[in-house]
């Protein structure tokens, strides 16, 4: 992952920052002692690597677990390489995962883009007992830049105008400052503020179902230090020097990916998250970005993101179920057929 992975990433135009060497290596170095990174490789006849899927083999519990490296923080999980979307390649990787499930591993892949070849292999095409996967989908939102307010509905435009008027009025008597970090020192300093805001926002509250982010955990700064300012930045919005909203993003080509947002709940009546997003969208468009991915959308977030006319997509979460009930004799567990009988390396 620290050497030849960069070539696989470069040859895969559909790969996201969550498949980059910096991101994956950073998380691999933060794994607990009972877990180790494992890369599933699919090779061609000349031993060239066609695609690779970064996994974790975790032996901490009573039975082994296999899950995607950087999960659940990595919002998109996919194989990376020049042939990652080849149907034969994705079928081979899926058979490998099924074999692990048959051997007793709990296999958990969360965040596989629903339109990629691997997701099509993992989604059950026949009766549930023929495949070892229990699946569900999550929504993701992506907005095009620059934002086109004129194409939004009349009620949405009114809401944006009302919030903008509030901040314009504030700027008459207070100092409103938007910033985007440009180097690693600024990134780590801003992250400490983001973590504090996130903790303040959720103190005494339960985070939304499906939200994996714990920004105050010590591994985040180490990973961001590894990623550096080339692929990560934090945008902040301050009122009289006091940061009221922050947003961590990763980048690749003309896309930015929102990873962790945070606001100061003491100023929630000012909708600081919306205000920061408007500044960020304009800033990124000026800098040549064409898209801002707003990421995994958990219950309660759809209305917020809908106000920016996003393009909605889905990711697949697949969890293995190596033992399932026979519908004819429901009290009798049935072991799935061994995929090794059909698997050709």
Buried (B, 14 or more C-beta within 10 A) or exposed (E): BEEEBEEBBEBBEEBBBBBBBBBBBBBBBBBEEEBEBEBBBBBEEEEEBBBBBBBBBBEEEEEBBBBBBBBBBBBBBBBBBBBBBBEEBBBBBBBBBBBBBBBEBBBBBBBBBBEBBBBBBBBBEEEBBEBBBEBEBBBBBBBBBEBEBEEBEEEBBEBBEEBBEBBEEBEEEBEBBBBBBEEBEBBBEBBEBBBBBBEEBBEEEEEEEBBBBBBEEEBBBBBBBBBEBEBBBBBBBBBEEEBBBBBBBBBBEEBBBBBBBBBBBEBEEBBBBBBBBBBBBBBBBEEEBEBBBBBBBBEEBEEBBBBBBBEEBBBBBBBBBBEBBEEEEEEEEEEBEEBEEEEEE
